Amino acid sequence: MLDDGPIMIVAPHPDDAEIAAGGLYTAHDSQTRIVTLSAGELLRKLDRQYIAALDNDLTTARRRKGEVRSWNSAVTPLLSGVAVEHCSMLGVPDGHGWEIMHDDAVVDPVLPVTRARRFNVLSLPGDSVETLRRDDIIEDVKHLIEYWQPATILVTDPEYDPHADHRAAALALARALEQCRYRPARILLYANHYRDAHPPGPAFQPAWTPSPALRKPCFQRPAPYLFPLDEKMQRHKALLLDAMSDLSRRDRPRQIKKKHRKEGFIPLFAPDRDRYFQWAVRSSEYFQMVEVEDFIEGAKKLLPG
């Protein structure tokens, strides 16, 4: 079904495409196109830097983190054969996507737009702006849809996924599609976070299917779609996740063992990683498929006015 044209993945942050669809995009490497909205520069404390004491102030540390993660988003897909020119970064300020897309807020970026986009091969309409506004983001996403003309678009599911930046990604796509003449054949929705529930269980197990009780009444006819991953593909997906700086962090053995005991969780794979990393490596990737017009109309329920 997914062989009828390009596949465009809309990712709120670096690593969201890999968590949700690392297996799918590896299997369709030549067809895959990835647009990442934010460089993921948010850093709340200096002690969360990738290298301890590398920077002495938060602003510099956040910029460095954004530069590293924007690089991650450009080069990690190369491990699966996805070309750099098929990956684009927008540079939406991390943690402010909902304010910008929903409320039309103006947020000055910690990481300059030009720095966030320095690995982009394709030129985008918003390349020259200093501060991304809602209309700039919509125009950039619209430009990529019309340029790539994807048959399938993957985006975060605003019914299941409560993360504000993730819901903002769905809004950005819906508003861009409203203005596009081109229409994809289908939308596949994914959730990397769930309201009031965390997908349980060890790695290499079947996909965790969320309860319908977690859904919000946005879409009329969502249909589940599973993309199977054999063991070889699951192990490759683990490599993709490890290549992403935010997911390659390792806690000290005593810390991680304490955390596992508290959760009642005995890992059989990657015991030095947290449960979230292990959950992402599954024998299938789970999506909700909706029709394009249903997606656009459903997303409007999240829009102001």
MARRO-457357 format. One record per atom (N, C-alpha, C): y, z, x. Coordinates in steps of 0.2 Angstrom, whole numbers, padded with zeros to 4 digits, always signed. Example, Ala and Ser with C-alpha at 12.3 -4.5 7.8 and 13.67 -1.06 7.14 Angstrom:
! residues 2
-0028+0039+0066/-0022+0039+0062/-0016+0039+0066/-0011+0035+0064/-0005+0036+0068/+0000+0039+0064/
END
This chain:
! residues 305
-0006+0000+0004/+0000+0000+0000/+0006+0000+0004/+0006+0003+0010/+0012+0004+0014/+0013-0002+0019/+0009-0007+0019/+0009-0013+0023/+0014-0018+0021/+0018-0017+0015/+0021-0023+0012/+0029-0023+0015/+0030-0019+0020/+0037-0020+0023/+0038-0014+0027/+0044-0014+0030/+0046-0008+0034/+0046-0001+0031/+0045+0004+0034/+0045+0011+0032/+0051+0015+0035/+0055+0017+0031/+0061+0021+0033/+0060+0028+0032/+0061+0032+0037/+0060+0039+0036/+0067+0042+0037/+0069+0046+0032/+0076+0050+0032/+0074+0057+0034/+0076+0059+0040/+0075+0066+0043/+0081+0070+0043/+0081+0076+0040/+0087+0080+0041/+0089+0082+0048/+0083+0083+0052/+0084+0086+0059/+0079+0082+0063/+0080+0082+0070/+0074+0080+0074/+0068+0085+0073/+0063+0082+0073/+0056+0085+0071/+0054+0085+0064/+0058+0084+0059/+0056+0083+0052/+0052+0077+0051/+0054+0072+0054/+0049+0066+0053/+0042+0067+0056/+0042+0070+0062/+0035+0071+0065/+0031+0076+0061/+0034+0082+0058/+0031+0087+0054/+0028+0084+0048/+0032+0080+0045/+0030+0077+0038/+0026+0071+0039/+0027+0067+0044/+0024+0060+0043/+0022+0057+0050/+0021+0062+0055/+0019+0060+0062/+0013+0055+0062/+0008+0057+0058/+0002+0053+0058/+0004+0046+0054/+0007+0046+0049/+0009+0040+0045/+0013+0035+0049/+0018+0038+0053/+0022+0033+0057/+0019+0031+0063/+0014+0035+0065/+0010+0032+0071/+0005+0027+0069/+0002+0027+0063/-0002+0022+0060/+0002+0016+0058/+0008+0016+0057/+0013+0011+0056/+0019+0010+0060/+0017+0010+0067/+0022+0011+0072/+0027+0005+0072/+0025-0001+0071/+0029-0007+0071/+0033-0008+0065/+0031-0004+0060/+0035-0005+0053/+0040+0001+0053/+0039+0006+0057/+0043+0012+0056/+0050+0012+0058/+0055+0015+0054/+0062+0016+0056/+0064+0023+0054/+0067+0026+0058/+0069+0033+0057/+0076+0034+0058/+0079+0037+0053/+0086+0039+0053/+0087+0047+0053/+0089+0050+0058/+0090+0057+0058/+0097+0059+0057/+0098+0064+0052/+0105+0065+0050/+0109+0070+0055/+0105+0076+0057/+0109+0081+0061/+0105+0081+0068/+0109+0082+0073/+0106+0083+0080/+0103+0090+0080/+0103+0094+0075/+0100+0101+0076/+0103+0106+0081/+0109+0106+0081/+0112+0110+0087/+0113+0117+0085/+0112+0119+0079/+0113+0126+0077/+0109+0131+0081/+0113+0136+0084/+0110+0141+0088/+0114+0147+0086/+0111+0152+0084/+0114+0158+0081/+0115+0163+0087/+0111+0163+0092/+0112+0168+0097/+0110+0165+0104/+0114+0168+0109/+0112+0165+0116/+0105+0166+0118/+0102+0171+0116/+0095+0173+0118/+0090+0168+0115/+0092+0163+0111/+0088+0158+0108/+0088+0152+0112/+0092+0151+0118/+0092+0145+0122/+0085+0143+0124/+0084+0137+0125/+0078+0135+0128/+0077+0137+0135/+0082+0138+0139/+0081+0141+0146/+0086+0147+0146/+0083+0153+0147/+0087+0159+0146/+0093+0159+0151/+0099+0161+0148/+0105+0162+0152/+0107+0156+0155/+0105+0150+0152/+0108+0143+0155/+0115+0143+0154/+0117+0144+0148/+0124+0144+0146/+0127+0151+0144/+0133+0152+0145/+0136+0159+0144/+0140+0160+0138/+0141+0154+0134/+0145+0154+0128/+0141+0150+0123/+0142+0152+0116/+0138+0149+0111/+0140+0141+0110/+0146+0140+0111/+0149+0133+0110/+0145+0128+0114/+0145+0130+0121/+0142+0126+0126/+0134+0125+0125/+0131+0131+0123/+0124+0131+0122/+0122+0127+0116/+0126+0127+0111/+0125+0123+0105/+0126+0116+0106/+0131+0114+0110/+0131+0107+0112/+0125+0104+0116/+0123+0109+0121/+0118+0107+0125/+0111+0106+0121/+0110+0111+0116/+0104+0110+0112/+0105+0104+0107/+0110+0102+0105/+0111+0096+0101/+0110+0090+0105/+0112+0090+0111/+0111+0084+0116/+0103+0083+0117/+0100+0089+0118/+0093+0088+0120/+0089+0086+0113/+0091+0089+0108/+0087+0087+0102/+0089+0080+0099/+0095+0077+0100/+0096+0070+0099/+0092+0066+0103/+0091+0068+0110/+0087+0064+0114/+0080+0064+0112/+0077+0070+0109/+0071+0071+0106/+0069+0066+0101/+0074+0065+0096/+0074+0061+0091/+0073+0053+0093/+0076+0052+0098/+0076+0045+0101/+0069+0043+0104/+0067+0048+0108/+0061+0046+0113/+0054+0048+0111/+0054+0054+0107/+0048+0056+0104/+0044+0051+0101/+0047+0047+0096/+0043+0042+0093/+0040+0037+0097/+0043+0036+0103/+0040+0031+0108/+0033+0033+0110/+0031+0039+0109/+0024+0041+0110/+0019+0038+0105/+0022+0036+0100/+0018+0032+0095/+0019+0025+0094/+0024+0022+0099/+0025+0015+0099/+0031+0013+0094/+0035+0018+0092/+0041+0017+0088/+0047+0015+0093/+0050+0010+0093/+0055+0008+0097/+0061+0012+0097/+0065+0013+0102/+0071+0017+0102/+0076+0013+0097/+0076+0007+0097/+0081+0003+0093/+0079+0004+0085/+0073+0007+0084/+0072+0008+0077/+0073+0016+0075/+0077+0019+0079/+0078+0026+0078/+0086+0027+0078/+0089+0030+0073/+0096+0031+0073/+0098+0038+0071/+0103+0041+0075/+0105+0048+0074/+0112+0047+0071/+0114+0051+0066/+0120+0051+0063/+0125+0057+0066/+0122+0063+0067/+0126+0068+0070/+0130+0072+0065/+0127+0073+0059/+0130+0078+0054/+0129+0085+0056/+0135+0089+0056/+0135+0095+0058/+0129+0100+0056/+0125+0102+0060/+0119+0106+0058/+0121+0112+0054/+0117+0113+0048/+0118+0119+0044/+0124+0118+0039/+0127+0112+0039/+0133+0110+0035/+0132+0104+0030/+0125+0101+0030/+0124+0095+0027/+0126+0096+0019/+0124+0102+0016/+0125+0103+0009/+0132+0103+0007/+0136+0107+0011/+0143+0107+0010/+0146+0101+0010/+0144+0096+0015/+0147+0090+0016/+0145+0085+0010/+0139+0085+0009/+0136+0080+0004/+0137+0082-0003/+0137+0089-0005/+0138+0091-0011/+0145+0093-0013/+0148+0096-0008/+0155+0098-0010/+0161+0094-0007/+0159+0089-0003/+0164+0085+0001/+0168+0089+0006/+0165+0094+0009/+0168+0098+0013/+0170+0094+0020/+0175+0096+0024/+0176+0093+0030/+0174+0099+0035/+0170+0097+0040/+0167+0101+0045/+0168+0098+0051/+0172+0101+0056/+0172+0099+0063/+0166+0100+0066/+0163+0095+0070/+0157+0095+0073/+0157+0099+0080/+0152+0103+0081/+0152+0106+0088/+0150+0101+0093/+0145+0097+0091/+0143+0091+0095/+0147+0085+0093/+0151+0082+0097/+0155+0076+0095/+0150+0071+0092/+0152+0067+0087/+0148+0061+0084/+0146+0057+0090/+0151+0055+0094/+0149+0050+0099/+0143+0053+0104/+0143+0059+0105/+0138+0062+0109/+0131+0062+0106/+0132+0064+0099/+0126+0064+0095/+0122+0057+0095/+0127+0052+0095/+0124+0045+0094/+0123+0041+0100/+0124+0044+0106/+0124+0041+0112/+0117+0037+0114/+0112+0039+0111/+0105+0035+0112/+0104+0030+0107/+0109+0029+0102/+0108+0024+0097/+0109+0017+0100/+0104+0013+0098/+0105+0006+0100/+0109+0002+0095/+0108+0003+0088/+0112+0000+0083/+0119+0003+0082/+0123-0001+0081/+0130+0001+0079/+0130+0003+0072/+0134+0008+0070/+0135+0010+0063/+0142+0011+0061/+0143+0010+0055/+0150+0010+0052/+0154+0016+0055/+0151+0022+0055/+0154+0028+0057/+0155+0030+0064/+0153+0025+0068/+0153+0027+0075/+0160+0029+0078/+0165+0027+0075/+0172+0028+0078/+0175+0035+0075/+0172+0038+0070/+0175+0044+0067/+0174+0050+0071/+0179+0055+0071/+0178+0061+0075/+0175+0066+0070/+0176+0066+0064/+0173+0070+0059/+0170+0067+0053/+0163+0067+0053/+0159+0064+0047/+0161+0067+0041/+0163+0063+0036/+0164+0064+0029/+0159+0062+0025/+0158+0064+0019/+0153+0062+0014/+0152+0055+0014/+0158+0051+0013/+0158+0044+0012/+0155+0040+0019/+0157+0043+0024/+0154+0041+0031/+0147+0041+0031/+0144+0046+0029/+0137+0047+0029/+0133+0042+0025/+0136+0042+0019/+0133+0037+0014/+0134+0030+0016/+0139+0028+0019/+0140+0021+0022/+0135+0020+0027/+0134+0025+0032/+0129+0024+0037/+0122+0023+0035/+0120+0027+0030/+0113+0027+0027/+0113+0020+0023/+0118+0018+0019/+0118+0012+0016/+0117+0006+0021/+0121+0006+0026/+0120+0001+0031/+0113+0000+0034/+0110+0006+0035/+0103+0005+0038/+0098+0003+0033/+0099+0005+0027/+0095+0002+0021/+0095-0005+0021/+0101-0008+0021/+0102-0015+0020/+0100-0019+0026/+0101-0016+0032/+0099-0019+0038/+0092-0019+0039/+0088-0013+0038/+0081-0013+0039/+0077-0016+0033/+0080-0015+0027/+0077-0017+0021/+0070-0014+0020/+0069-0008+0020/+0062-0005+0020/+0059-0006+0013/+0053-0007+0013/+0049-0007+0007/+0047+0000+0004/+0047+0005+0009/+0045+0012+0008/+0051+0016+0011/+0053+0021+0008/+0058+0026+0011/+0055+0033+0010/+0054+0037+0015/+0052+0044+0015/+0058+0048+0016/+0059+0053+0011/+0065+0058+0012/+0062+0065+0009/+0066+0070+0011/+0064+0077+0009/+0065+0077+0001/+0060+0081-0002/+0059+0083-0009/+0064+0088-0011/+0069+0087-0015/+0074+0092-0017/+0071+0097-0022/+0065+0095-0025/+0062+0099-0030/+0058+0105-0026/+0055+0103-0021/+0051+0108-0017/+0054+0111-0012/+0058+0108-0008/+0061+0110-0002/+0068+0113-0003/+0069+0120-0002/+0075+0123-0003/+0080+0123+0003/+0078+0120+0009/+0083+0120+0014/+0089+0116+0013/+0095+0119+0013/+0101+0116+0011/+0102+0109+0015/+0100+0108+0021/+0101+0102+0025/+0096+0097+0022/+0090+0099+0020/+0085+0095+0018/+0087+0092+0011/+0089+0096+0007/+0092+0094+0000/+0098+0089+0001/+0102+0090+0006/+0107+0086+0007/+0105+0079+0009/+0099+0078+0013/+0097+0072+0015/+0095+0068+0009/+0092+0071+0004/+0090+0068-0003/+0096+0065-0006/+0102+0069-0006/+0108+0067-0009/+0111+0061-0006/+0111+0061+0001/+0113+0056+0005/+0110+0049+0003/+0103+0050+0003/+0099+0044+0001/+0101+0041-0006/+0101+0046-0011/+0102+0044-0018/+0109+0040-0018/+0114+0043-0015/+0121+0040-0016/+0121+0033-0012/+0118+0033-0007/+0117+0027-0003/+0114+0021-0007/+0108+0023-0010/+0104+0018-0014/+0108+0016-0020/+0112+0020-0023/+0117+0019-0029/+0121+0013-0027/+0123+0013-0021/+0128+0008-0019/+0125+0001-0016/+0118+0002-0015/+0115-0004-0012/+0113-0009-0017/+0113-0016-0015/+0110-0021-0019/+0103-0021-0018/+0100-0019-0011/+0093-0019-0010/+0090-0013-0013/+0084-0014-0015/+0080-0009-0018/+0073-0009-0014/+0071-0003-0012/+0064-0002-0009/+0059-0002-0015/+0053-0003-0013/+0047-0003-0018/+0046+0004-0021/+0047+0009-0016/+0045+0016-0018/+0048+0021-0013/+0048+0027-0016/+0051+0033-0012/+0045+0038-0011/+0044+0040-0005/+0039+0045-0004/+0043+0052-0002/+0042+0057-0006/+0045+0063-0005/+0041+0068-0001/+0044+0072+0004/+0040+0077+0008/+0044+0083+0008/+0040+0089+0009/+0043+0095+0010/+0041+0099+0016/+0045+0100+0020/+0043+0104+0026/+0045+0112+0025/+0048+0114+0020/+0049+0121+0018/+0047+0121+0010/+0045+0127+0008/+0043+0128+0001/+0047+0134-0001/+0049+0134-0007/+0052+0140-0010/+0047+0145-0012/+0048+0151-0009/+0044+0157-0011/+0037+0156-0009/+0035+0152-0004/+0028+0151-0002/+0028+0147+0004/+0024+0149+0009/+0023+0146+0015/+0016+0143+0015/+0015+0136+0017/+0008+0134+0017/+0003+0137+0021/-0002+0140+0019/-0006+0145+0023/-0012+0141+0026/-0015+0144+0031/-0021+0141+0033/-0021+0139+0040/-0026+0138+0044/-0026+0135+0051/-0025+0128+0051/-0024+0125+0057/-0024+0118+0059/-0030+0114+0057/-0029+0108+0056/-0035+0103+0055/-0038+0104+0048/-0035+0107+0044/-0037+0108+0037/-0034+0103+0032/-0036+0102+0026/-0033+0097+0022/-0026+0100+0020/-0022+0095+0018/-0015+0096+0016/-0015+0102+0011/-0010+0106+0012/-0008+0111+0007/-0005+0108+0001/-0007+0108-0005/-0004+0105-0011/+0000+0111-0015/+0006+0110-0015/+0011+0115-0018/+0009+0115-0026/+0011+0121-0028/+0010+0122-0036/+0015+0119-0040/+0014+0116-0045/+0019+0113-0050/+0024+0118-0052/+0022+0124-0052/+0027+0129-0053/+0033+0130-0049/+0032+0127-0043/+0038+0127-0038/+0043+0121-0039/+0041+0116-0043/+0045+0111-0045/+0051+0112-0049/+0056+0109-0047/+0062+0109-0052/+0062+0102-0056/+0065+0103-0062/+0064+0097-0066/+0069+0091-0065/+0068+0088-0059/+0072+0082-0057/+0069+0076-0058/+0063+0075-0056/+0059+0068-0057/+0054+0068-0063/+0054+0062-0066/+0050+0062-0072/+0043+0060-0071/+0041+0056-0066/+0035+0054-0065/+0032+0054-0057/+0033+0060-0054/+0030+0060-0047/+0023+0060-0047/+0020+0056-0042/+0013+0056-0042/+0011+0058-0034/+0006+0062-0033/+0004+0064-0027/+0001+0058-0023/+0003+0058-0016/+0000+0053-0012/-0002+0056-0005/-0008+0055-0003/-0010+0058+0003/-0012+0053+0008/-0009+0054+0014/-0011+0050+0020/-0016+0053+0024/-0022+0051+0025/-0027+0054+0029/-0026+0053+0036/-0028+0059+0040/-0027+0058+0047/-0034+0060+0050/-0037+0056+0054/-0043+0058+0057/-0042+0063+0063/-0047+0066+0066/-0046+0071+0071/-0042+0068+0077/-0043+0062+0079/-0039+0059+0085/-0032+0059+0083/-0030+0057+0077/-0023+0057+0075/-0020+0063+0074/-0024+0068+0072/-0021+0075+0071/-0019+0078+0078/-0024+0076+0083/-0022+0079+0090/-0016+0075+0093/-0015+0069+0091/-0009+0065+0093/-0003+0068+0090/-0004+0070+0083/+0002+0073+0080/+0004+0079+0083/-0001+0083+0085/+0001+0090+0089/+0005+0088+0095/+0003+0083+0099/+0007+0080+0105/+0014+0079+0103/+0015+0075+0097/+0022+0073+0095/+0026+0080+0093/+0023+0085+0090/+0026+0091+0089/+0028+0094+0095/+0024+0094+0100/+0025+0098+0106/+0031+0095+0110/+0032+0088+0109/+0037+0084+0112/+0044+0086+0110/+0044+0089+0104/+0051+0091+0101/+0052+0098+0103/+0058+0099+0106/+0060+0105+0110/+0060+0111+0105/+0062+0111+0099/+0062+0117+0094/+0054+0119+0093/+0050+0114+0093/+0043+0116+0091/+0038+0118+0097/+0041+0117+0103/+0037+0118+0109/+0038+0125+0112/+0042+0129+0109/+0044+0136+0111/+0037+0140+0111/+0036+0144+0116/+0030+0148+0116/+0033+0155+0117/+0031+0159+0112/+0032+0166+0112/+0027+0170+0118/+0030+0175+0120/+0025+0179+0125/+0019+0181+0121/+0013+0181+0125/+0007+0182+0122/+0006+0188+0117/+0009+0194+0120/+0009+0200+0116/+0013+0199+0109/+0019+0196+0109/+0023+0195+0103/+0019+0190+0098/+0016+0185+0101/+0013+0180+0096/+0006+0184+0093/+0003+0188+0097/-0003+0191+0095/-0001+0196+0089/+0004+0200+0091/+0007+0205+0086/+0008+0201+0079/+0012+0195+0080/+0014+0192+0074/+0008+0189+0070/+0003+0187+0074/-0003+0184+0070/-0007+0190+0067/-0007+0196+0070/-0011+0202+0067/-0007+0204+0060/-0001+0204+0061/+0003+0206+0055/+0002+0201+0049/+0001+0194+0051/+0000+0189+0046/-0007+0189+0043/-0011+0193+0047/-0019+0192+0045/-0021+0185+0047/-0019+0182+0052/-0020+0175+0054/-0024+0175+0061/-0030+0172+0061/-0033+0171+0068/-0033+0164+0069/-0029+0162+0074/-0029+0154+0076/-0034+0152+0080/-0037+0146+0078/-0042+0143+0082/-0039+0137+0086/-0033+0136+0086/-0030+0130+0089/-0023+0132+0091/-0021+0131+0097/-0014+0132+0100/-0012+0139+0098/-0016+0144+0101/-0014+0151+0099/-0008+0154+0102/-0004+0150+0106/+0002+0152+0109/+0008+0150+0105/+0006+0147+0099/+0011+0144+0094/+0012+0148+0088/+0017+0147+0084/+0018+0151+0078/+0014+0147+0073/+0013+0150+0067/+0009+0148+0062/+0012+0141+0059/+0019+0140+0059/+0022+0134+0057/+0019+0128+0060/+0019+0128+0067/+0016+0123+0071/+0009+0121+0069/+0005+0126+0068/-0002+0125+0067/-0003+0122+0060/+0002+0124+0055/+0001+0122+0048/+0002+0114+0048/+0007+0112+0052/+0009+0105+0052/+0003+0100+0054/-0002+0102+0058/-0007+0098+0060/-0013+0099+0055/-0013+0094+0050/-0017+0094+0045/-0022+0087+0045/-0027+0087+0041/-0031+0081+0040/-0028+0076+0035/-0022+0078+0032/-0019+0073+0028/-0011+0075+0028/-0007+0070+0026/+0000+0072+0025/+0001+0071+0018/+0005+0075+0015/+0006+0076+0008/+0013+0073+0006/+0013+0069+0001/+0019+0066-0002/+0019+0066-0010/+0025+0066-0013/+0026+0064-0020/+0029+0057-0020/+0026+0053-0024/+0028+0046-0024/+0032+0045-0031/+0038+0043-0030/+0042+0042-0036/+0045+0035-0036/+0047+0032-0042/+0051+0026-0042/+0058+0026-0040/+0061+0021-0038/+0067+0022-0035/+0073+0024-0040/+0072+0021-0046/+0077+0023-0051/+0076+0030-0053/+0070+0032-0053/+0069+0039-0055/+0071+0044-0050/+0071+0042-0043/+0074+0046-0038/+0081+0046-0039/+0084+0041-0040/+0092+0041-0040/+0094+0045-0046/+0091+0044-0052/+0093+0048-0058/+0091+0055-0057/+0086+0057-0054/+0084+0064-0053/+0088+0067-0048/+0090+0064-0043/+0095+0067-0038/+0101+0068-0040/+0103+0065-0045/+0110+0066-0048/+0110+0073-0052/+0105+0076-0053/+0105+0083-0056/+0107+0088-0051/+0107+0086-0044/+0109+0090-0039/+0116+0089-0037/+0119+0084-0040/+0126+0082-0039/+0131+0086-0043/+0137+0087-0040/+0143+0090-0044/+0145+0086-0050/+0147+0089-0055/+0150+0085-0061/+0145+0081-0064/
END
